[in-house]
Amino acid sequence: MNAAVISASSLTTSLLRYGRSRALWLMLLVAPLGARYMLPFEDGGGVRIAVGDALPVMTSPFLGVSLGIIVSTLVLPIAWLFLRSNTTRRQPWQVEEVTIGSRVAIALGRFGADALVLLGVLAALNVAGLYLATFMLRGDALNIAELSFAMWVVAGPAVIGVAALRILFDARPLLRSGFGDFGYFCTWMGSLIAPIVTSKSAPSFASNMHDFAGFVRPLTYGAPGPADDFSIGGGFLATGTINLDVMAGLMSPGYLESRLAWIGVALALVVVAGLIYAPHKAKKKAVLAGRLGALLNAGPPPRVVVNAPAAKRAMADAIGLVVSEFRLISSGRVFLILAAAVAVMSAFTDFRHAASPAALLLLLFALSAHAGRSEARGLVALTKVAPFAPMMRRVAFVIAGALWTTLLALPAAAPAVALDVLPLAAASGAIAATVAIVLSTLTGSSFAARLVLLVLWYGYASM
Amino acid sequence: MASLELKGVGKAYGRKRVLQDISLTFEPGLTLLVGPSGAGKSTLLRLIATAERPNKGSILWNGSGGRGALRKTLGYAPQAVDLPEDLTAREFAMHIAALKGLNLGQADKQFGAITDAIGLHADINNRIASFSGGMRRRLIFAQAMLGEPQLLALDEPTAELDGETARKLGALIVGRAKAGAIVVMTTHLADELAPSARAVLRVENGQVAPPVARAPESVT
C-alpha cells in the first residue's frame, strides 16, 4: 500500500477527530485569552521576563519573543496534556496493528495532525499578540512581521517537538503508561535546565542545539552589556529597564539554523517512533510465582459462603465510602510496601523536605490512577446511578487522600509529639487529591492529573 | 409491593426521536424487552435506570418521581462498562457496594456467592485486565445483583455467554423476580426466559407494542 496514502489518511482522520472535539475549540478560545497573562501587567502582574535585574523595553519583537518563550517553556506541559489526554488518545490498535500499513507512515500522519493543531493554537496566540500590541506598544512601534517572526521562531519548533515526543512516547508499551508521563516531565525539566547550563558559551549552532526552548540567545545576545542572567516567570525583583535588541539575538550565529534543526530532529523522532513501534499487548498480567508472587499477587479467592444473604445497607454508609476510596487508592501490594517504606523514612528524616515530598510522590501516582479509573466515562455511566452521587464519591476521595498523607506522616509526628506536621500532611494530601479528581473529572483519564501533580510536586519539593 | 410507572415518556437525541410517548406500568416479576437493533430497548433501560432523563413525560417509582429512592434499590447492568482494568473483580465489586451504601463485609460474602453461582468465583482476585468478554459480562451482572435490588435493569446480561452459563444467570434473574423485584431486561434468549416472564414487550420504532399476553400465573 502506498505510504503517502496511509499518511494522508492518518492525517485527515486525526484532524477530523480533533475538529469534532470540544477541547480543540476550547484551546483556540483560551489561548488568545491566556496571551494577556503571558505578558507583564503594568501593575506587576502576569508573567515577566527580566534580563539581569532589568525588564526589557516592550517592542514588537520582544512582545513576540515573550509569547514564544512562555509557550516553549511554561506552556509546553499543557500542550503535552492536550495531546496525550485528548480525543486521539484512543486509536483502533486492535485492528490497525494487524494491517500491513507502514507504522512510519501512520506515525507521520498523526504527527502532522498533532503539529498542525498546536500550530493552529499558536496562530490564535499570534493574533492575540497583535491585538495586545496595539495597547502595549507606544506610537508606531507595532511591527507585525517582527512580532510574528519572533514568536514563531521560538515557539514553533518547540510545539512541533512536543508533537513528535507524543508520537514517540506512544510507540512503546512502557512509554504509553504513567512512566511515559514521568519521562516527559523529566525531558521537559531537562529542556529548561540544559540551555541555562550552556548559556555562557559563545553563540554557535552547537551551543544553540542545547536550547530546545530557544530562549537563551534572544534574551542575551542583544543585551547592551554582558547578560547571561535572566529570569522567566514572576516573584523576582526587577529594577529599571534595558533596551534589548531581540532581532539581533534571533539572527545571531547558528540560532535560526538550530531552530530548523530542531524541526528536523522532531521529524526524525517520528520516523524512529514508526520504526520502533511495538504493538499493544493484551493486558494479561503474568502470575508471578514463588515468594515474590506470594507477596505481590492477591492470593486465592475467599471461601464461598453458599447462599450468603443479600448485603444490607451499612449503618454508616458514608464512612464505608471513604474506606472504599482509601483502599482503592492503595490498590496493589507494591503500593503498600512503598508506603510502609515512606512511613519508616518519615520517622528519621526532615518531614517537610524529605518525608512529605516522598509521600506525595508515591501518592500522586496512586491518586491520579484511582481518580482516572473512577472517572472513566464508561464507568461513570454506571456509577452515577448509585445512591451515592458522583460528587459524594469525589468528596470521599479527597478525604481518603488526606487520610493517606496523614497516616504516612504519623511516624514523623510521634517521636517528639510534633503535631504540627499532621495539618501539613493532611492539607497536602487533600490538595493533591482535589487536583487529581478535578482534572480526571474534566478529562476522563489520569494523564492530566498525573502530569500536573508532578509539576506541582516539583515546586513543593524544591521550595 | 414495588411499582414502576412510565407516563408519556419520550426521548430524543437532537432531532432523532428514539422513544415516543411510552406509558407502561411494571409490576414485580420479569419483563422482557424484545425488538430489532436500534429500536430503543437500551435507551428505555437507561431511562428506567435513571442513567438518562427523558425529554418528555415522567418515571415514577412507588408513585414518586424522585430519583434518590429508586437508586437506593436499583441494580443496573448496562451493555458496556469501562471496567477499571487494573483492579481485581473483587475490588471493583466492593467499590460499587460502597457506592450503593452496602455493608462491605456482607457485600463481600454476597459477591462470593453470586460469582460462585455464575462460575466466576475462581477469578475474583484476578485483575479485570485478564478477563475475557464473557467474564466481564458476568462481573457487570454480579455487581448489579449486590444488595437486594427491588428494580433490576439488565441490558443483554447473557450476551457473549455460553448456553450453560447463560442459563445460570437466567436462574438468578428469575429467582430475583420471584422474590418480588421488578426485573426489566433485554436479551437474545427471550424464547428461553419467556415462560418465566410476566410480560414480553416488543419495542419497535421507538414505541412499545401492547404486551404479548402472558398470564400472571405464569410467574411462579
Interface residues (C-beta under 8 A of the other chain):
Chain A: K283 K284 K285 N297 A298 G299 P300 P301 P302 R303 V304 V305 V306 N307 A308 P309 A310 A311 K312 R313 A314 M315 D317 G320 L321 V323 S324 E325 R327 L328 S331 G332 A369 R373 S374 A376 R377 G378 L379 A381 L382 T383 K384 V385 A386 P387 F388 R393
Chain B: A49 T50 A51 G68 R71 K72 L74 Y76 P78 A80 V81 D82 L83 P84 E85 D86 L87 T88 R90 E91 M94 H95 I96 A97 A98 L99 K100 G101 L102 N103 L104 Q106 A107 D108 K109 Q110 G112 A113 D116 H121 A122 D123 I124 N125 N126 R127 A129 S130 I140 Q143 L146 G147 E148
